[in-house]
Amino acid sequence: MEYTRYMKTRMKKLLSPVNIFVFVVFVIAILPLLYYGKNSLLTIHDYLDHILPWAKMLKDNGLLLALDSPTNQLGNMSTAYSINVSYNILLLPYLFFDTFTAHVIGYVIKLIVAYVSMYLLLNLNSQAILGLH
């Protein structure tokens, strides 16, 4: 009995208008990439999105998960200095998918992590500010 009541309250929180709005915004952010496919425009806004050309280069050279190997570009610079390849979750889709699909998967991972992080930050800070420990 308590389990069903617990699940009903969890579902009510899950289907709240705020969560539905966030899901719609999430879908709108992903929709152009899904609709246009490989013809969509991929912009690199800042240094955080530089992984796309590096991952393609490292995958083509077979060095995607190599920790200290010289690359064919940048004067045989070691991968230890050119890109942080060790333990990067955004590089895993490049092992199994083509470049565009891996980029979309990485973009979705970034959006989910950003939303969850902001939710936790606001939730914890609002509890601390209001004194709701």
Secondary structure, DSSP 8 states (H G I E B T S, - for coil): -HHHHHHHHHHHHHT-HHHHHHHHHHHHHHHHHHHHGGGS-----SGGGTHHHHHHHHHHTT-TT-SS-B-SSTTT-BHHHH---TT-GGGHHHHHS-HHHHHHHHHHHHHHHHHHHHHHHHHHHHHHHHT--
